[in-house]
């Protein structure tokens, strides 16, 4: 995330959600804000409703959504608000948890256990994972162009640090052998706005298609224009 936001330029950037993660620390825009979407870890100067952002249209150059859509009550409305406040060619950077991963498998298992009353823990505590390809389709419907994305964090979700260290080899092998099964994905979308095309006046097209010259009477041929529009010239030629 640091490498991505470091090369994004503009004037106004917003991180929406997960204030414990400083996602804009490498960005060089003069105005940067971090806002929460509800109670959670970390602290921020603003607490906003992700489905009704208090910013005018086309006012932000960058919006960062670290695991915001998973906790949003309406992720579609959140993306629509992001599209509204972004300037043309503005960027949205989204970080999410992949349901097609070991973490996603644990999340599905925890949901089953929770229904049975056997286990109450699952990650995150509220919300659902959104698939990577599903999110790409949502962005395309909002006229975003997906600039790029990548996966990471291939280790299983275990609580013990020694076991995490034992599975460290999976992070190196995952990028090469099973890249789409990373627990976390990151993608960048660009807001595209169709440009205007100036239409030329109709008289220019008509003039270009008009006949350039009329053959003279001395050539012995009668021009169609002369034959029907000038009877005097026709008698003289006869």
Secondary structure, 3 states (H helix, E strand, C coil): CHHHHHCCCCCEEEEECCCCCCCCCCCCCCEEEEEECCCCCCCCCEECCCCCCCCCCCCEEEEEEECHHHHCCCHHHHHHHHHHHEEEEEEEEEEEECCCCHHHHHHHHHHHHHHHCCCCCCCCCCCCCCCHHHHHHHHHHCCEEEEEEEEECCCCCCCCHHHHHHCCHHHHHHHHHCHHHCCEEEEEEEECCCCCCCCCCHHHHHHHHCCCCCCCHHHCCCCHHHHHHCHHHHHHHC
